[in-house]
Amino acid sequence: MGYDLHITRKEFWYEEDGDTISLEEWQRYVAMDPEVESDPENPGDENYVLASHPERWPLWWRADIGEIYTKNPDDEVIVKLVQIARALNAHVVGDNDEIYGIDTSNPCIFQAR
């Protein structure tokens, strides 16, 4: 069984209302980050990969809730998600509402709510 991590501006990633990350904001971020590239296996304006990761880790933007997410990330991906979230004035939240990036010396440590 896997889990998702979400880059969101909402207090709880699954909320319908709240500040969202627009596709345009996500694309502006991607344009300035050489580690993130379009996903050739899943073409589309919202599908990217973390190209610096050995497995070219997928990063998806979700229009329905205005967030970026991925599935089953390893520590390298979690560190990058926290970096992206900070650049987008957002935070990284797990499926069970755990918050990542609280400890700046180790972004993989999370805090349960």
PyMOL CGO cylinders between C-alpha atoms (Angstrom):
from pymol import cmd
from pymol.cgo import CYLINDER

trace = [
    CYLINDER, 0.00, 0.00, 0.00, 1.39, 3.38, -0.98, 0.3, 1, 1, 1, 1, 1, 1,
    CYLINDER, 1.39, 3.38, -0.98, 0.96, 6.92, 0.16, 0.3, 1, 1, 1, 1, 1, 1,
    CYLINDER, 0.96, 6.92, 0.16, 0.89, 10.34, -1.45, 0.3, 1, 1, 1, 1, 1, 1,
    CYLINDER, 0.89, 10.34, -1.45, 2.64, 13.54, -0.47, 0.3, 1, 1, 1, 1, 1, 1,
    CYLINDER, 2.64, 13.54, -0.47, 1.01, 16.82, -1.42, 0.3, 1, 1, 1, 1, 1, 1,
    CYLINDER, 1.01, 16.82, -1.42, 2.42, 20.29, -1.96, 0.3, 1, 1, 1, 1, 1, 1,
    CYLINDER, 2.42, 20.29, -1.96, -0.45, 22.52, -0.94, 0.3, 1, 1, 1, 1, 1, 1,
    CYLINDER, -0.45, 22.52, -0.94, -1.31, 25.90, 0.49, 0.3, 1, 1, 1, 1, 1, 1,
    CYLINDER, -1.31, 25.90, 0.49, -4.38, 24.59, 2.26, 0.3, 1, 1, 1, 1, 1, 1,
    CYLINDER, -4.38, 24.59, 2.26, -4.25, 23.63, 5.89, 0.3, 1, 1, 1, 1, 1, 1,
    CYLINDER, -4.25, 23.63, 5.89, -5.47, 20.16, 4.95, 0.3, 1, 1, 1, 1, 1, 1,
    CYLINDER, -5.47, 20.16, 4.95, -4.67, 19.04, 1.40, 0.3, 1, 1, 1, 1, 1, 1,
    CYLINDER, -4.67, 19.04, 1.40, -8.11, 17.53, 0.77, 0.3, 1, 1, 1, 1, 1, 1,
    CYLINDER, -8.11, 17.53, 0.77, -10.10, 20.69, 1.54, 0.3, 1, 1, 1, 1, 1, 1,
    CYLINDER, -10.10, 20.69, 1.54, -12.24, 21.94, -1.32, 0.3, 1, 1, 1, 1, 1, 1,
    CYLINDER, -12.24, 21.94, -1.32, -11.83, 25.60, -0.40, 0.3, 1, 1, 1, 1, 1, 1,
    CYLINDER, -11.83, 25.60, -0.40, -8.66, 27.53, 0.19, 0.3, 1, 1, 1, 1, 1, 1,
    CYLINDER, -8.66, 27.53, 0.19, -5.66, 28.97, -1.56, 0.3, 1, 1, 1, 1, 1, 1,
    CYLINDER, -5.66, 28.97, -1.56, -4.52, 26.79, -4.45, 0.3, 1, 1, 1, 1, 1, 1,
    CYLINDER, -4.52, 26.79, -4.45, -1.41, 26.49, -6.59, 0.3, 1, 1, 1, 1, 1, 1,
    CYLINDER, -1.41, 26.49, -6.59, -2.32, 27.36, -10.16, 0.3, 1, 1, 1, 1, 1, 1,
    CYLINDER, -2.32, 27.36, -10.16, -1.00, 25.51, -13.19, 0.3, 1, 1, 1, 1, 1, 1,
    CYLINDER, -1.00, 25.51, -13.19, 0.68, 28.77, -14.26, 0.3, 1, 1, 1, 1, 1, 1,
    CYLINDER, 0.68, 28.77, -14.26, 2.52, 29.03, -10.91, 0.3, 1, 1, 1, 1, 1, 1,
    CYLINDER, 2.52, 29.03, -10.91, 3.64, 25.41, -11.20, 0.3, 1, 1, 1, 1, 1, 1,
    CYLINDER, 3.64, 25.41, -11.20, 4.87, 25.96, -14.77, 0.3, 1, 1, 1, 1, 1, 1,
    CYLINDER, 4.87, 25.96, -14.77, 6.75, 29.14, -13.76, 0.3, 1, 1, 1, 1, 1, 1,
    CYLINDER, 6.75, 29.14, -13.76, 8.46, 27.18, -11.03, 0.3, 1, 1, 1, 1, 1, 1,
    CYLINDER, 8.46, 27.18, -11.03, 9.34, 24.34, -13.41, 0.3, 1, 1, 1, 1, 1, 1,
    CYLINDER, 9.34, 24.34, -13.41, 10.78, 26.81, -15.94, 0.3, 1, 1, 1, 1, 1, 1,
    CYLINDER, 10.78, 26.81, -15.94, 13.35, 27.98, -13.37, 0.3, 1, 1, 1, 1, 1, 1,
    CYLINDER, 13.35, 27.98, -13.37, 14.27, 24.59, -11.88, 0.3, 1, 1, 1, 1, 1, 1,
    CYLINDER, 14.27, 24.59, -11.88, 16.59, 22.53, -14.09, 0.3, 1, 1, 1, 1, 1, 1,
    CYLINDER, 16.59, 22.53, -14.09, 15.95, 19.43, -11.93, 0.3, 1, 1, 1, 1, 1, 1,
    CYLINDER, 15.95, 19.43, -11.93, 12.29, 19.28, -13.01, 0.3, 1, 1, 1, 1, 1, 1,
    CYLINDER, 12.29, 19.28, -13.01, 11.38, 18.42, -16.61, 0.3, 1, 1, 1, 1, 1, 1,
    CYLINDER, 11.38, 18.42, -16.61, 8.31, 17.48, -18.66, 0.3, 1, 1, 1, 1, 1, 1,
    CYLINDER, 8.31, 17.48, -18.66, 7.35, 13.84, -18.35, 0.3, 1, 1, 1, 1, 1, 1,
    CYLINDER, 7.35, 13.84, -18.35, 7.86, 12.27, -21.79, 0.3, 1, 1, 1, 1, 1, 1,
    CYLINDER, 7.86, 12.27, -21.79, 5.87, 9.18, -20.78, 0.3, 1, 1, 1, 1, 1, 1,
    CYLINDER, 5.87, 9.18, -20.78, 2.85, 11.25, -19.67, 0.3, 1, 1, 1, 1, 1, 1,
    CYLINDER, 2.85, 11.25, -19.67, 2.66, 14.28, -21.93, 0.3, 1, 1, 1, 1, 1, 1,
    CYLINDER, 2.66, 14.28, -21.93, 0.66, 17.22, -20.67, 0.3, 1, 1, 1, 1, 1, 1,
    CYLINDER, 0.66, 17.22, -20.67, 1.13, 20.64, -19.15, 0.3, 1, 1, 1, 1, 1, 1,
    CYLINDER, 1.13, 20.64, -19.15, 0.71, 19.28, -15.63, 0.3, 1, 1, 1, 1, 1, 1,
    CYLINDER, 0.71, 19.28, -15.63, 2.98, 16.20, -15.73, 0.3, 1, 1, 1, 1, 1, 1,
    CYLINDER, 2.98, 16.20, -15.73, 6.65, 16.53, -14.79, 0.3, 1, 1, 1, 1, 1, 1,
    CYLINDER, 6.65, 16.53, -14.79, 9.46, 14.42, -13.42, 0.3, 1, 1, 1, 1, 1, 1,
    CYLINDER, 9.46, 14.42, -13.42, 12.27, 15.07, -11.00, 0.3, 1, 1, 1, 1, 1, 1,
    CYLINDER, 12.27, 15.07, -11.00, 14.97, 14.50, -13.62, 0.3, 1, 1, 1, 1, 1, 1,
    CYLINDER, 14.97, 14.50, -13.62, 17.81, 14.61, -11.07, 0.3, 1, 1, 1, 1, 1, 1,
    CYLINDER, 17.81, 14.61, -11.07, 16.41, 11.47, -9.40, 0.3, 1, 1, 1, 1, 1, 1,
    CYLINDER, 16.41, 11.47, -9.40, 17.76, 8.14, -10.74, 0.3, 1, 1, 1, 1, 1, 1,
    CYLINDER, 17.76, 8.14, -10.74, 14.18, 6.97, -11.38, 0.3, 1, 1, 1, 1, 1, 1,
    CYLINDER, 14.18, 6.97, -11.38, 13.00, 10.30, -12.88, 0.3, 1, 1, 1, 1, 1, 1,
    CYLINDER, 13.00, 10.30, -12.88, 10.37, 10.63, -10.16, 0.3, 1, 1, 1, 1, 1, 1,
    CYLINDER, 10.37, 10.63, -10.16, 6.90, 11.82, -11.30, 0.3, 1, 1, 1, 1, 1, 1,
    CYLINDER, 6.90, 11.82, -11.30, 5.40, 15.07, -9.99, 0.3, 1, 1, 1, 1, 1, 1,
    CYLINDER, 5.40, 15.07, -9.99, 1.81, 15.83, -10.95, 0.3, 1, 1, 1, 1, 1, 1,
    CYLINDER, 1.81, 15.83, -10.95, -0.34, 18.95, -10.67, 0.3, 1, 1, 1, 1, 1, 1,
    CYLINDER, -0.34, 18.95, -10.67, -4.00, 18.30, -9.77, 0.3, 1, 1, 1, 1, 1, 1,
    CYLINDER, -4.00, 18.30, -9.77, -6.46, 20.76, -11.23, 0.3, 1, 1, 1, 1, 1, 1,
    CYLINDER, -6.46, 20.76, -11.23, -9.36, 19.64, -9.01, 0.3, 1, 1, 1, 1, 1, 1,
    CYLINDER, -9.36, 19.64, -9.01, -7.65, 20.76, -5.80, 0.3, 1, 1, 1, 1, 1, 1,
    CYLINDER, -7.65, 20.76, -5.80, -4.78, 22.97, -7.04, 0.3, 1, 1, 1, 1, 1, 1,
    CYLINDER, -4.78, 22.97, -7.04, -1.81, 21.06, -5.66, 0.3, 1, 1, 1, 1, 1, 1,
    CYLINDER, -1.81, 21.06, -5.66, 1.26, 19.12, -6.71, 0.3, 1, 1, 1, 1, 1, 1,
    CYLINDER, 1.26, 19.12, -6.71, 1.63, 15.53, -5.54, 0.3, 1, 1, 1, 1, 1, 1,
    CYLINDER, 1.63, 15.53, -5.54, 3.57, 12.31, -5.95, 0.3, 1, 1, 1, 1, 1, 1,
    CYLINDER, 3.57, 12.31, -5.95, 3.29, 8.72, -4.77, 0.3, 1, 1, 1, 1, 1, 1,
    CYLINDER, 3.29, 8.72, -4.77, 5.59, 6.74, -2.46, 0.3, 1, 1, 1, 1, 1, 1,
    CYLINDER, 5.59, 6.74, -2.46, 8.50, 9.20, -2.42, 0.3, 1, 1, 1, 1, 1, 1,
    CYLINDER, 8.50, 9.20, -2.42, 11.91, 8.30, -1.08, 0.3, 1, 1, 1, 1, 1, 1,
    CYLINDER, 11.91, 8.30, -1.08, 13.96, 10.69, 1.08, 0.3, 1, 1, 1, 1, 1, 1,
    CYLINDER, 13.96, 10.69, 1.08, 15.58, 12.41, -1.92, 0.3, 1, 1, 1, 1, 1, 1,
    CYLINDER, 15.58, 12.41, -1.92, 12.15, 13.22, -3.35, 0.3, 1, 1, 1, 1, 1, 1,
    CYLINDER, 12.15, 13.22, -3.35, 10.82, 14.43, 0.01, 0.3, 1, 1, 1, 1, 1, 1,
    CYLINDER, 10.82, 14.43, 0.01, 13.73, 16.87, 0.32, 0.3, 1, 1, 1, 1, 1, 1,
    CYLINDER, 13.73, 16.87, 0.32, 12.94, 18.22, -3.16, 0.3, 1, 1, 1, 1, 1, 1,
    CYLINDER, 12.94, 18.22, -3.16, 9.21, 18.48, -2.39, 0.3, 1, 1, 1, 1, 1, 1,
    CYLINDER, 9.21, 18.48, -2.39, 9.96, 20.60, 0.66, 0.3, 1, 1, 1, 1, 1, 1,
    CYLINDER, 9.96, 20.60, 0.66, 12.23, 22.82, -1.46, 0.3, 1, 1, 1, 1, 1, 1,
    CYLINDER, 12.23, 22.82, -1.46, 9.50, 23.24, -4.10, 0.3, 1, 1, 1, 1, 1, 1,
    CYLINDER, 9.50, 23.24, -4.10, 6.88, 23.93, -1.43, 0.3, 1, 1, 1, 1, 1, 1,
    CYLINDER, 6.88, 23.93, -1.43, 8.98, 26.70, 0.10, 0.3, 1, 1, 1, 1, 1, 1,
    CYLINDER, 8.98, 26.70, 0.10, 9.45, 28.31, -3.32, 0.3, 1, 1, 1, 1, 1, 1,
    CYLINDER, 9.45, 28.31, -3.32, 5.67, 28.22, -3.88, 0.3, 1, 1, 1, 1, 1, 1,
    CYLINDER, 5.67, 28.22, -3.88, 4.81, 29.50, -0.39, 0.3, 1, 1, 1, 1, 1, 1,
    CYLINDER, 4.81, 29.50, -0.39, 3.21, 26.16, 0.42, 0.3, 1, 1, 1, 1, 1, 1,
    CYLINDER, 3.21, 26.16, 0.42, 3.90, 23.10, 2.59, 0.3, 1, 1, 1, 1, 1, 1,
    CYLINDER, 3.90, 23.10, 2.59, 4.22, 19.33, 2.19, 0.3, 1, 1, 1, 1, 1, 1,
    CYLINDER, 4.22, 19.33, 2.19, 1.50, 17.21, 3.76, 0.3, 1, 1, 1, 1, 1, 1,
    CYLINDER, 1.50, 17.21, 3.76, 1.05, 13.44, 3.74, 0.3, 1, 1, 1, 1, 1, 1,
    CYLINDER, 1.05, 13.44, 3.74, -2.15, 11.44, 3.33, 0.3, 1, 1, 1, 1, 1, 1,
    CYLINDER, -2.15, 11.44, 3.33, -2.49, 11.19, 7.12, 0.3, 1, 1, 1, 1, 1, 1,
    CYLINDER, -2.49, 11.19, 7.12, -2.01, 14.96, 7.63, 0.3, 1, 1, 1, 1, 1, 1,
    CYLINDER, -2.01, 14.96, 7.63, 1.63, 14.64, 8.64, 0.3, 1, 1, 1, 1, 1, 1,
    CYLINDER, 1.63, 14.64, 8.64, 3.65, 17.79, 7.87, 0.3, 1, 1, 1, 1, 1, 1,
    CYLINDER, 3.65, 17.79, 7.87, 7.12, 17.48, 6.34, 0.3, 1, 1, 1, 1, 1, 1,
    CYLINDER, 7.12, 17.48, 6.34, 9.91, 20.04, 6.45, 0.3, 1, 1, 1, 1, 1, 1,
    CYLINDER, 9.91, 20.04, 6.45, 9.37, 21.12, 10.05, 0.3, 1, 1, 1, 1, 1, 1,
    CYLINDER, 9.37, 21.12, 10.05, 13.00, 20.27, 10.86, 0.3, 1, 1, 1, 1, 1, 1,
    CYLINDER, 13.00, 20.27, 10.86, 15.12, 22.32, 8.45, 0.3, 1, 1, 1, 1, 1, 1,
    CYLINDER, 15.12, 22.32, 8.45, 18.17, 20.13, 9.08, 0.3, 1, 1, 1, 1, 1, 1,
    CYLINDER, 18.17, 20.13, 9.08, 16.21, 17.04, 7.95, 0.3, 1, 1, 1, 1, 1, 1,
    CYLINDER, 16.21, 17.04, 7.95, 13.12, 17.73, 5.80, 0.3, 1, 1, 1, 1, 1, 1,
    CYLINDER, 13.12, 17.73, 5.80, 12.18, 14.03, 5.87, 0.3, 1, 1, 1, 1, 1, 1,
    CYLINDER, 12.18, 14.03, 5.87, 11.23, 14.24, 9.53, 0.3, 1, 1, 1, 1, 1, 1,
    CYLINDER, 11.23, 14.24, 9.53, 7.51, 14.86, 9.81, 0.3, 1, 1, 1, 1, 1, 1,
    CYLINDER, 7.51, 14.86, 9.81, 5.18, 16.05, 12.51, 0.3, 1, 1, 1, 1, 1, 1,
    CYLINDER, 5.18, 16.05, 12.51, 1.84, 14.35, 13.02, 0.3, 1, 1, 1, 1, 1, 1,
    CYLINDER, 1.84, 14.35, 13.02, -1.18, 16.54, 13.67, 0.3, 1, 1, 1, 1, 1, 1,
]
cmd.load_cgo(trace, "trace")
